[in-house]
Amino acid sequence: MAGGDPMSPLETALSDYLQLRRGLGHQLDDAGRQLARFVVYLNEIGAETVTMDAVLGFVFDPGLNPVSITPSRRATAVRGFARYLAGIDAATEIPPAGLVSYRARRRTPHLFSDDDVAAVVRHARASTPFPFRAETLTTLIGLLVVTGMRVGEALRLEVGDIDWDNAVILVRNTKFHKGRDVPVSASTIEALNAYAAHRDRPRQSAPRLFVSLTGTPVIYTNFGTTFRDAVTAAGIGHDPAVRPRIHDLRHSFAVRTLLGWHRSGLDVEALLPRLSTYLGHREPRFTYCYLTATPELFGYAAARLDAAGAVTP
């Protein structure tokens, strides 16, 4: 609150609600932002509690794109908050489930080939005249490619999270608040060790592995902009319907792993839980969205179906 103004009852209730939900393990980053806007809106219209008129006015704000997912997110966030408020204020009106109908269309990811990755790394390196920044960019991209880690996980890595002797990376503060060990190859450890040697010279006190020229943590948005610029400069993803994103490196890792298992004749169905654990998913079903079908995957799937049919009595 600016200027030390006291919080309104709704602001206090929202603070208590978010603290309670986060204490139960929910991150609520987007919901927290939407609800903060909702409370501001309620204060602006003079509402002392949640009413359907206020909910509709906020969710269907004419300034929003009606075909975007934002109205649906707002409705979901407000419903949860209203259910909490109803235990405090009986006048609270809880919006019904399904107030906004939105069917998410899963975006088709760009699957980065080895040539794509090499081109992105080359252009990222050429984007800066500073050798250390170039090493930071290329090492970070390489780590995402060979581990499928989330970008935020990689950026939060600290030097102490790496077991150099056993080639294992400890990932903390994951999406689901559960750490995991990520085994990597000897070549990956060598690359990280070489980078760490460079970063330690002028930045010995920095705990984060990936740091800027001044020793501060690499900022997600800055890295994202550099990555997109490198992708554009490399001429990758001309199809506007499938614009490559950093997160597509994670999809690419999952598909590459699956194809490798198929080519080696391994039991992919039995191994899929391992991939889920490696990627930090709570259940294998969350991994399926990463296994984008490719012609080669279709071929393996068809072969498995034919084999199953051949042994069916």
N, C-alpha and C positions, 0 to 999 in steps of 0.2 A: 504494500500500500504506500502510495506516494505521500510524502510529508508527514508520515506517522499517523494518518487518519485511522480511526478505529475501524475494525472490520464489521461489515454488516452481518446480520444473523445468517443470511444465505452464504456469505463468504466463509463464515466460521463453520457452517455445516458442511460446505464443500471441502474445506481443509480437513475436517475430521473424517469425512467419507473417504477421501483419497488416502489419508494416512492408514485407515483401517484396511482398505483393499490392498494397498501396497504391502502392508504388514502380513497379508495372506499370500504374498508372492506374485501379485498382479503388477505389471509395469505401468499400464494405463498412460503411456506417454501421449498418444493421440487423444484418448478420452479425456485426459486431464486438460489438454489445451481446449478441446471443444467445450468442456464444462465450465472452464474459466470464462470463455466467451458467453456461454449461456447465462451465467450469473451476472455478468456485466449487462447483458441484454435485459434480464429481469429487473435489475436496478434502474436501468434507463427508462423502462416502461412503468416503473413504480409498482411492480408486482412483489408481494411479500411471500408468495409461495408458488409452487409449480401448478399451472393450470393448463388445460388442453389448448386454450387460445394462445398462451405464451409459447407452448411447445410447437404448435403449428407455425407460429410466426418466426420462430428461431430455425426450425428444421427446413421450412420452405422459404427461406430468405430469398427474395427475388435477385439478390446480388450473386447467388450461387449458380453454378452450372447445373441445371436440373437433371442432366443425364450422368453427372459425376457420382462418385460413391460418397461424397461428403454428406448429403442429406441422410443417407442410411447410417453413416457413422454417428452423426449427431443424434439421430433418433435412438440408437442403441445406447449411447452414452447417457442421454437424458433419462431414458427409462430406468437404467440402473440407479442413477442418483435419486430419481423420484421414488423408487421403491424404498430406498434408505430413508428419505425424508418423511415418507408416510408413517414411519414408526415414531416420528417426532411431532409431526403436524398432521392431524387427521384431515385437514382441508386440502392436502396435497392430492392432485389428480395424476394418476399413473397412466402414461400413454400406452396403448395396447401394443403387443408384439406384432411385428409385420406392418407397422404404420407406414413404412416406406418399402416398396418392393424394388429390390435391386438384385439382379443376377450377375454376379461377377464373371467377367470373361477373362479366362486365364491368358495371359500374354505369352506369345510364342517366343522363347528365348533365342538368342543368337548363340550357336555353338562354335566356340573359338577353336580353330584348327591350330596346329603347331606353327604354321606360317603366319596365321593371324597374330598369335602371341608374339612371335619374333618381330613382326612389324610394329606392334604396339610398343614393345619394349624399346625398339630402335628409335621410334619417334618420341617417346617419353624422355629418353636419354638426351635426344637432340633439342628438347624443349627448354633446356636450362643451360646456362654457361657455367654453373657451379658443379664441380665433380661430385661433391658429397651429396647434393640434392639429387643428382642423376642416379647415384648409387642407392639412395633411399627409395626413389620411385621404382627402379628396376627390381630391386630386391623384394619390395613389397608386392609388386605385380607377380613376380615369380613365386612367392610364398602362397598367394591366393590360387595360382594355377595348380600347384602341386599338392595342395592340401584341401581345397574346397572350403576353406574357412570363411566365415562371414567377415566382411570388411571391418566392422566394428571390433570383432574379436582380435583381428590382426593388429589393428591400431592400438588396442589396449595392452598388448603384450609388453611385459617387462623383461629385462635381461635375466632376472632370476627365475622366470617361468620356463626357461629352456634348460633341459638336462643335456648338456653337451656330450657327456660320455655315453649315454644310452640313446641318444637321438630321439628324444621325446619332448614335445611341447605341451605345457600345461595351459589349457585355455580356461580362464576364470571369467566370472560375470557374463555368462552366456545368456542367450535369449530366454532360457527357462531357469536361470539362476542355479545351474548345476554345472560344475566344472567337469572337464574331461581331459584325458591324455590323448595326444595326437602323435603317434609314431611317424617319423619321417625318414627319408633315405639319408645315407651318409653324405651324398652330394648336396642335399638341402642343408644339412648341418654345416658343411664346409662353406656354403654360400652365406649363411647367416653369421658364421664365425668371422668371415672376411669382412662383412659389413660391420659387425660389432667392433672389430679392430679399428675401423675408420671412425666410427662414431665416438669411440672412447677417447680419442686423442684430444679433441677440444671440449668434450662434453661428458667428462667422467662422472659428474654428479646426477646426470639425467637417468631416472629409473626406467622410463619407457624405452623400448627397443628402437622404434622408429621415431626419429626426431627431426626437427627442422634445422636450418642453418644456425639458429640461435639456441638450439638445445631444447626447445619447447616441443610438446607432442604434435605429431602431424594431425592437421585438422581434416576431418572427413570431407567437407565440402571442397576444400582446396585440392585434395587428392582426386576427388571425383571429377572436378573440372579438368584437371590435367589429363586424367585417363580419357575422358570424352574427347578432348582436343587431339590426343594421340590417336584414338580410333578414327576420328575424322581425317586426320592427316594421312593415315595409312590407307584410307579409302575402303574401310571395312564397313559393311552394313549399308549398302546404298538403298536397300528396300526400306522406305519410311515406315512400313508396318512392323518391322523387326529391328528397331534401333538397338545396337549393342549397349548393354549396361555392365557396370562392374559386377553386379550380382550374377550375370550370365557366366562368369568364370566358375561359379559354384555349380551351375547347371552342367557346364562343360566337363567339370571334374567328375560329376556323378555319372554322366553318360559314358565318358572315357573309361571309367572304372568298370562299368557294366559290360561294355564291349570287350574289355580285356579279359574279363571272366568268361564270357561266351567264347572268345577265340581260343582260350586255353582249355575249353571243354569242362569247366567247373560247374558245380551245382549253384546256379545263380540264385534260385529261390532260397536255398539254405544260407547263402552268404549275404543276402540283402540286409538282415538285421545288423551285420557288422558295418555295412556302409551307413546305416542309420545312426549307429553309435558314433562312428567316426565324424559324421556331419553334425552331430549334436542334436538329433531329433529324438523326441520322447518315444515315438513308435514308428515302425517301418512304414505305416500308411502315410506318414508325412513326407517320406522320401519319394513316393511314387510321382509326385508333381515335378520332381527334378529329372525324372527319367524320360525325357522328351523322345518321342519316337523318331528314329532316323531310318532310311532305307535298309541299312545294315541290321538294325535292331528288328525291323519288321521281318527280315529274312530269317533271323534266328528264332523269332517267335513262331513263324510259320513252320520252321523245321521241327520245333518242339511239339507243335500241334500235330504234325504229320506223324512224328514218332509215337505220340500218345495214341493216335488213331490206329497205328499199325499193331499195337499190342492190346488194343481193346477187343475182347471176345465178341 
